[in-house]
Amino acid sequence: MDKLLPWQQPHWSALQQRIMQQRIPHALLLHGPQGSGKGAFARLLSQRLLCSQPTESSGGLACGHCPSCKLFQAGTHPDYYPLVPDEGKYVLAVERVREMVVQFAFTPQCSGRKVVSINPAESMNNHSANSLLKTLEEPPGEAVMILVSHTPARLLATIRSRCQQIAFPTPPREMALAWLEETLDNPAEADAVLQLAEGAPLSALLLNEPSLMEHYQQMGRELIQLLEGRGNLIQIGLRWSKQACEAAVSLRWLQQWVVALIKNEPQTGAVVSEPLSSMLPLMQGVDRRKLFLFYDKVAEAIALSTTAVNKELLFDGLLLDWSKFR
């Protein structure tokens, strides 16, 4: 994303005013559901803070042409430190944070300030977070730290208290749907994928893949098979664990179905409603208290899915509990 999303304009205008007044906070915590666009916002803000020729005509966005912007776009800006976990890892290595802290103390090389971006911030463990604390308490000169978090409650309270927090909730449905219809190649699918993404537009954009839609439908069929006493939960768990999408995606879909079953309400849209319409009759006699307990287990599994837990075993445990509903 190289431009602001429609629902981000109020936050951008407020921060732009503070930048012009030289009152930008030294530490920002952008938090909200995954897929709300806060990561893209953080990148735009980082480039703007480093740009030497921001343009008023573009609403204060970075110019994209100055030497600083070219270095930023090439990923070689010496005053920008984007910190993310190493590929295949879930924890941000403490060595990466310590290295940043050392480099951060030096004078900026080609911009008026230094910028650090940590995404997601909850990937820091206690060691990483404690290494960051002193820099948050005593930031060197013109420096800004931007922390992006899907679950800010997982951050140390001492980290949260030293940041100015900005909430990025999912946008109003009408706005998100209008943006998706303009963005997707097939606007007719916008409503379905937005439902599957629980209203998060950028997540919906990623879900708009035929293979993911087939996985969703197959998940529904497999859950129904287990309710009917058919299907092999070990094979199903293995298939789910081998999907290209993150485990949390499958788990959130399972969670959506559980919520609909608790409410005893069908979902709308042909793609979304088809599996649930077959589940509802099979679950009529199930004690709702058991469904609430199962919901809690799915929520715990979603939290665990962002760790190094064995995904196949995680799915197997939930599928075993699900099969007991028959």
LOLO-461614 format. One record per residue (C-alpha): residue number from 1; residue in one letter; z, x, y. Coordinates in steps of 0.25 Angstrom, whole numbers. Layout:
% residues N
i aa Z X Y
NUM a Z X Y
...
//
This chain:
% residues 326
i aa Z X Y
1 m 0 0 0
2 d -5 6 13
3 k -1 -5 22
4 l 11 -14 25
5 l 12 -27 16
6 p 13 -40 24
7 w 28 -42 21
8 q 32 -28 25
9 q 28 -29 40
10 p 42 -33 45
11 h 48 -21 39
12 w 37 -12 44
13 s 38 -17 58
14 a 53 -15 59
15 l 52 -1 54
16 q 40 2 62
17 q 48 -2 75
18 r 60 7 70
19 i 50 19 68
20 m 45 17 82
21 q 59 17 87
22 q 63 29 79
23 r 73 21 72
24 i 68 22 58
25 p 80 22 47
26 h 81 35 40
27 a 82 28 27
28 l 76 15 22
29 l 78 7 10
30 l 66 -3 7
31 h 71 -12 -4
32 g 65 -24 -11
33 p 58 -29 -24
34 q 48 -20 -30
35 g 34 -24 -26
36 s 38 -28 -12
37 g 31 -17 -5
38 k 42 -8 0
39 g 37 4 -7
40 a 24 3 0
41 f 31 0 13
42 a 40 13 11
43 r 27 21 10
44 l 21 15 22
45 l 34 18 30
46 s 34 32 25
47 q 20 35 30
48 r 23 28 43
49 l 35 37 45
50 l 28 49 43
51 c 15 46 50
52 s 12 53 63
53 q 3 42 69
54 p 7 28 65
55 t -2 18 71
56 e 3 6 78
57 s -10 -2 75
58 s -6 -2 60
59 g 8 -7 63
60 g 14 6 63
61 l 9 11 49
62 a 6 26 47
63 c -8 30 52
64 g -13 35 39
65 h -21 46 46
66 c -11 57 52
67 p -8 69 43
68 s 6 63 40
69 c -1 51 34
70 k -11 59 26
71 l 0 67 20
72 f 8 54 17
73 q -5 48 10
74 a -7 60 2
75 g 7 61 -3
76 t 10 75 3
77 h 18 71 16
78 p 28 82 17
79 d 38 73 24
80 y 37 61 14
81 y 45 61 1
82 p 42 49 -8
83 l 52 49 -19
84 v 49 41 -32
85 p 54 44 -46
86 d 45 53 -54
87 e 34 46 -63
88 g 40 39 -75
89 k 54 41 -69
90 y 64 30 -63
91 v 74 39 -56
92 l 70 48 -44
93 a 74 62 -47
94 v 86 67 -39
95 e 78 80 -38
96 r 67 73 -30
97 v 77 67 -20
98 r 84 80 -18
99 e 71 87 -15
100 m 68 76 -5
101 v 81 78 2
102 v 79 93 3
103 q 65 91 9
104 f 69 80 18
105 a 78 89 26
106 f 67 97 31
107 t 59 94 44
108 p 47 85 42
109 q 34 93 40
110 c 23 84 46
111 s 30 71 50
112 g 41 67 60
113 r 50 63 48
114 k 52 63 33
115 v 51 51 24
116 v 57 49 10
117 s 53 37 1
118 i 61 34 -11
119 n 55 23 -20
120 p 61 17 -28
121 a 75 21 -22
122 e 82 16 -34
123 s 76 27 -42
124 m 86 37 -36
125 n 98 39 -46
126 n 112 42 -40
127 h 108 57 -39
128 s 95 55 -32
129 a 102 45 -22
130 n 113 54 -19
131 s 104 65 -16
132 l 97 56 -6
133 l 110 51 1
134 k 113 63 10
135 t 99 62 15
136 l 100 47 18
137 e 113 50 25
138 e 108 62 34
139 p 93 60 34
140 p 86 73 40
141 g 79 70 54
142 e 68 60 54
143 a 68 56 40
144 v 66 42 33
145 m 70 38 19
146 i 63 26 13
147 l 70 21 0
148 v 62 10 -8
149 s 70 2 -18
150 h 67 -10 -27
151 t 82 -12 -30
152 p 91 -6 -19
153 a 104 -10 -26
154 r 101 2 -36
155 l 102 12 -24
156 l 115 18 -21
157 a 123 10 -10
158 t 123 23 -2
159 i 108 24 -2
160 r 106 10 2
161 s 117 11 14
162 r 109 23 20
163 c 96 15 21
164 q 91 4 30
165 q 86 -6 20
166 i 74 -14 21
167 a 71 -26 11
168 f 57 -28 5
169 p 58 -42 -2
170 t 46 -48 -9
171 p 38 -54 2
172 p 36 -69 4
173 r 27 -75 -8
174 e 17 -80 2
175 m 15 -66 8
176 a 15 -59 -5
177 l 5 -68 -11
178 a -4 -67 1
179 w -4 -52 0
180 l -6 -52 -15
181 e -18 -61 -13
182 e -24 -52 -3
183 t -22 -40 -12
184 l -25 -44 -26
185 d -39 -44 -31
186 n -36 -57 -37
187 p -28 -65 -27
188 a -26 -77 -37
189 e -16 -68 -45
190 a -7 -65 -33
191 d 2 -77 -36
192 a 4 -73 -51
193 v 7 -58 -49
194 l 16 -61 -37
195 q 25 -70 -46
196 l 25 -59 -57
197 a 29 -49 -46
198 e 40 -58 -41
199 g 34 -59 -27
200 a 33 -44 -25
201 p 18 -42 -20
202 l 16 -27 -24
203 s 22 -29 -38
204 a 12 -41 -39
205 l 1 -32 -35
206 l 4 -22 -46
207 l 6 -34 -56
208 n -8 -39 -53
209 e -14 -32 -66
210 p -20 -39 -78
211 s -12 -31 -88
212 l 1 -34 -81
213 m -3 -49 -81
214 e -6 -48 -96
215 h 7 -41 -98
216 y 14 -53 -91
217 q 8 -63 -99
218 q 10 -55 -112
219 m 25 -54 -109
220 g 26 -69 -108
221 r 19 -71 -121
222 e 28 -60 -128
223 l 41 -67 -122
224 i 36 -80 -127
225 q 33 -74 -141
226 l 47 -69 -142
227 l 53 -83 -138
228 e 44 -89 -149
229 g 50 -78 -159
230 r 37 -71 -160
231 g 33 -57 -154
232 n 39 -43 -156
233 l 49 -40 -145
234 i 48 -25 -148
235 q 33 -25 -147
236 i 34 -34 -134
237 g 44 -24 -128
238 l 35 -12 -131
239 r 23 -19 -124
240 w 31 -22 -112
241 s 36 -8 -111
242 k 22 -2 -112
243 q 16 -10 -100
244 a 11 -3 -88
245 c 20 -11 -79
246 e 34 -7 -76
247 a 44 -13 -86
248 a 51 -20 -74
249 v 38 -29 -72
250 s 39 -35 -86
251 l 54 -37 -84
252 r 52 -44 -71
253 w 42 -53 -77
254 l 52 -56 -89
255 q 62 -59 -78
256 q 53 -69 -71
257 w 51 -76 -84
258 v 66 -77 -86
259 v 69 -82 -72
260 a 58 -93 -74
261 l 64 -97 -88
262 i 78 -98 -82
263 k 73 -107 -71
264 n 64 -114 -81
265 e 53 -114 -71
266 p 38 -110 -74
267 q 31 -99 -66
268 t 19 -102 -58
269 g 5 -96 -59
270 a -3 -96 -72
271 v -1 -81 -75
272 v 14 -81 -72
273 s 18 -95 -79
274 e 10 -94 -92
275 p 21 -86 -100
276 l 33 -93 -94
277 s 27 -107 -97
278 s 28 -104 -112
279 m 42 -97 -111
280 l 48 -109 -104
281 p 48 -119 -116
282 l 53 -108 -125
283 m 65 -105 -117
284 q 70 -119 -114
285 g 82 -118 -123
286 v 86 -105 -119
287 d 100 -104 -112
288 r 97 -100 -97
289 r 110 -91 -97
290 k 102 -82 -108
291 l 90 -82 -98
292 f 99 -77 -87
293 l 105 -66 -96
294 f 91 -62 -100
295 y 87 -62 -85
296 d 98 -52 -82
297 k 94 -43 -94
298 v 79 -43 -88
299 a 85 -39 -74
300 e 93 -28 -80
301 a 80 -23 -88
302 i 72 -23 -75
303 a 82 -14 -69
304 l 82 -5 -81
305 s 67 -5 -81
306 t 67 5 -69
307 t 75 15 -77
308 a 71 24 -89
309 v 75 13 -99
310 n 67 11 -111
311 k 57 -1 -107
312 e 54 -5 -121
313 l 69 -7 -125
314 l 71 -14 -112
315 f 60 -24 -115
316 d 65 -25 -130
317 g 79 -29 -126
318 l 74 -40 -116
319 l 64 -45 -126
320 l 75 -46 -137
321 d 83 -54 -128
322 w 71 -63 -124
323 s 68 -66 -139
324 k 82 -72 -141
325 f 78 -83 -132
326 r 69 -89 -143
//
